[in-house]
Amino acid sequence: MTSKSEETRANQKEYWEKKLAERIALLTEEGAETPAVNKDTIVKMLKAKIRRSRARLRSIAEMAKKVDEKAARKAEKLAAPKPEKPKKKAAADEVSPEESKRQQKKKQKKEKKEGDES
């Protein structure tokens, strides 16, 4: 499993950069020109490892930034006052608890009928 530590990845990047510098120095000592050095397979491999290390360091930094932003949003949300919601029992208390809806409808119908007869 790869390391997710920023410090470890930075050390790996430095290691690969050091190896690349050593390889380029060796090739230039042997008299290789710049185009020949760039075509060397070991140099290409080392540059690829450096690119991967840089990409991983960028992604680690992005993840850390996201974690910080998430923590800030959570703290902001916790600091904000919660809106008060009406409780269900309070709504039920407004209507008389002794009479159900059906009973209320019956009562209204009866009152209406008595009003029509008069």
Number of C-alpha atoms within 10 A of each C-alpha: 3 5 9 12 11 16 11 12 19 14 12 16 20 14 14 19 16 13 16 20 14 13 17 19 14 13 17 14 9 9 11 15 10 11 8 11 19 14 10 14 10 15 19 14 13 20 17 13 17 19 14 14 20 16 12 18 20 13 14 16 13 12 12 12 12 12 12 12 12 12 12 12 12 12 11 11 11 10 9 9 8 8 6 6 6 8 8 8 8 9 9 10 9 8 12 10 9 8 11 11 12 9 11 14 12 12 13 12 12 12 11 11 11 10 9 8 6 5
